[in-house]
């Protein structure tokens, strides 16, 4: 009897539902990363984002090789859509991704010093964000002439070939580039956990540097490879130290600024070249924003006049504007000057490595030597095979009639070759070659002409063998090819090199009005900036109850102010950050104005311009720390510095001195010591604990420190001692005359 079906249990299986679907299964995060994320990361690094030593990513290589196999080198152009479709046989990505790759390699896009794709139609522009390229059905392309050097002898076993993604076609693992493309054209890519950014260099300079490095491994790279050369031109601000760092480590950055001209008749500035890291639209938007904010008032209009003549941004100026000073400000405040960050990350034998220029050239040289050797071996093998066949042909020259008789007398076709081998003493290949000769060629003239090649072949074989046997000859072949390429495709530098000392840098201080001011700082942390005229017309200073002025300095509006706090921190400001005020107001409360921490108080104000001199910190344990004022100077306009001074002992006093002078120290027991700061060695470490100056008894401490003046003591020599010293108790004459004020 058949078993009855259970409709409830069999129904899900009948509907194709997977058993256990929707169940939550716990899995270690490390297992998830290893099984899911790591393969993706490796694929992005090895097969997408990082270029290899031939200078190409896989997408570039697949596209160019497809165009080469389509016969687009030195021929008429074809529709870009046709190229994209053919490339899909090697590159399993969308048509838009492949077309984007082709656009970036094209001459029309202007992103490369030496484009690989000769384009026709609208391919957009590298320097424009909004100037989009036309669809692939509207544009045409072919390989540029320089691609002859990329595919030179690729059919002579110079590189390895692998199967494509569906094993129906073969594609090269690398292209046998005859010059260091990795350095000639820019290449950027972002992988997982790493990135690559290679700046372009001039082809002539790269070839000369490679040739010099082949001849002398210790060649100084910077003597022939001057600096990066960008397709958009511009001006490179040459910093020798930064350039040599890039050449040595493969990391660093270079500063590029735009090129412009001033049209006096129209009173406008024409910008014609911009850095490679920005676009026309970004520059225009930033300048418009600055004008709206009121930070730039000299511009009346700005227009993007980019057209068939190339890039052009026109800035109309107001009457009386100095174009040089305005451009200095624009370089500082807009992308008209920008930095190009370098990270020479290249795949070497499947491993990403960050290499300097010398190491990159060494790796490319090793790769190219292998290509030349494989090509030479291929040619040698072919010529040996041909020589072998011609020697067999020469052997029948002695008796052509005999060869014909052997063939005529042989009854079976399969016996023709063996009979020729026996009759003339030649091997099977030679006999096969002789047997295939057409009847019209069985004459003495044809055979003599063919056998005349033997002597030339023997010379060629000897030459090729000598190249294979000598590494120096292989290098000479590479040097010769590089010289020809430089001569054929080299072009002048597009990026002008300017030196740091030749340019004027814009400083915000240039826009700060400079006039004399009186600076007041009180015990409670209030600050006032009063002009001399206002101070003469004012009465007494208005202060909070129990407050008093601790510092009154005369300086200018461009001075830097350093406010030291009771928490070993210093806050930096400029006098121009504060508005002019009067004696009748309390002034600015510094902890609130500078955003100090809760409960933090400002205890001293130092005023400086050039950060010369020293900061002196007097501690209760009798030590004095003398710190170079330059230790508080910062290039990045930082407003707050930690560890401004040591916290190992309570602070008694702070003083800023531009030159060494004497200080009067007083201990709790009333002992006095005169110290000249020139006897104390200065430090560049801000939180140094200082050196012992006043030796103190147990339970004693330094009570007070003040700058010494001649009228403070009757007999100052009595208190001048070699440090460290305990000091001396004041003589009766000091206290009697009340010259000493404790």
HELIX and SHEET records of a PDB file:
HELIX    1   1 UNK A    7  UNK A   14  1                                   8    
HELIX    2   2 UNK A   29  UNK A   32  1                                   4    
HELIX    3   3 UNK A   33  UNK A   37  3                                   5    
HELIX    4   4 UNK A   38  UNK A   44  1                                   7    
HELIX    5   5 UNK A   45  UNK A   49  3                                   5    
HELIX    6   6 UNK A   58  UNK A   69  1                                  12    
HELIX    7   7 UNK A   80  UNK A   87  1                                   8    
HELIX    8   8 UNK A   95  UNK A  104  1                                  10    
HELIX    9   9 UNK A  147  UNK A  150  1                                   4    
HELIX   10  10 UNK A  154  UNK A  156  5                                   3    
HELIX   11  11 UNK A  181  UNK A  184  1                                   4    
HELIX   12  12 UNK A  203  UNK A  215  1                                  13    
HELIX   13  13 UNK A  221  UNK A  224  1                                   4    
HELIX   14  14 UNK A  240  UNK A  249  1                                  10    
HELIX   15  15 UNK A  280  UNK A  293  1                                  14    
HELIX   16  16 UNK A  323  UNK A  333  1                                  11    
HELIX   17  17 UNK A  357  UNK A  395  1                                  39    
HELIX   18  18 UNK A  400  UNK A  409  1                                  10    
HELIX   19  19 UNK A  415  UNK A  424  1                                  10    
HELIX   20  20 UNK A  428  UNK A  435  1                                   8    
HELIX   21  21 UNK A  439  UNK A  441  5                                   3    
HELIX   22  22 UNK A  444  UNK A  451  1                                   8    
HELIX   23  23 UNK A  453  UNK A  469  1                                  17    
HELIX   24  24 UNK A  471  UNK A  489  1                                  19    
HELIX   25  25 UNK A  500  UNK A  502  5                                   3    
HELIX   26  26 UNK A  508  UNK A  511  5                                   4    
HELIX   27  27 UNK A  532  UNK A  537  1                                   6    
HELIX   28  28 UNK A  575  UNK A  577  5                                   3    
HELIX   29  29 UNK A  590  UNK A  593  1                                   4    
HELIX   30  30 UNK A  629  UNK A  632  5                                   4    
HELIX   31  31 UNK A  677  UNK A  679  5                                   3    
HELIX   32  32 UNK A  710  UNK A  712  5                                   3    
HELIX   33  33 UNK A  716  UNK A  719  5                                   4    
HELIX   34  34 UNK A  732  UNK A  737  1                                   6    
SHEET    1   A 3 UNK A  78  UNK A  79  0                                        
SHEET    2   A 3 UNK A 140  UNK A 143 -1                                        
SHEET    3   A 3 UNK A 117  UNK A 120 -1                                        
SHEET    1   B 2 UNK A 161  UNK A 163  0                                        
SHEET    2   B 2 UNK A 170  UNK A 172 -1                                        
SHEET    1   C 2 UNK A 187  UNK A 190  0                                        
SHEET    2   C 2 UNK A 195  UNK A 198 -1                                        
SHEET    1   D 4 UNK A 337  UNK A 343  0                                        
SHEET    2   D 4 UNK A 251  UNK A 257 -1                                        
SHEET    3   D 4 UNK A 235  UNK A 238 -1                                        
SHEET    4   D 4 UNK A 496  UNK A 499  1                                        
SHEET    1   E 4 UNK A 259  UNK A 263  0                                        
SHEET    2   E 4 UNK A 268  UNK A 273 -1                                        
SHEET    3   E 4 UNK A 313  UNK A 317 -1                                        
SHEET    4   E 4 UNK A 299  UNK A 304 -1                                        
SHEET    1   F 2 UNK A 345  UNK A 348  0                                        
SHEET    2   F 2 UNK A 351  UNK A 354 -1                                        
SHEET    1   G 4 UNK A 549  UNK A 556  0                                        
SHEET    2   G 4 UNK A 516  UNK A 522 -1                                        
SHEET    3   G 4 UNK A 526  UNK A 530 -1                                        
SHEET    4   G 4 UNK A 588  UNK A 589 -1                                        
SHEET    1   H 4 UNK A 602  UNK A 608  0                                        
SHEET    2   H 4 UNK A 560  UNK A 565 -1                                        
SHEET    3   H 4 UNK A 570  UNK A 574 -1                                        
SHEET    4   H 4 UNK A 640  UNK A 641 -1                                        
SHEET    1   I 4 UNK A 651  UNK A 657  0                                        
SHEET    2   I 4 UNK A 614  UNK A 619 -1                                        
SHEET    3   I 4 UNK A 623  UNK A 628 -1                                        
SHEET    4   I 4 UNK A 691  UNK A 692 -1                                        
SHEET    1   J 4 UNK A 702  UNK A 707  0                                        
SHEET    2   J 4 UNK A 662  UNK A 667 -1                                        
SHEET    3   J 4 UNK A 671  UNK A 676 -1                                        
SHEET    4   J 4 UNK A 728  UNK A 729 -1                                        
END                                                                             
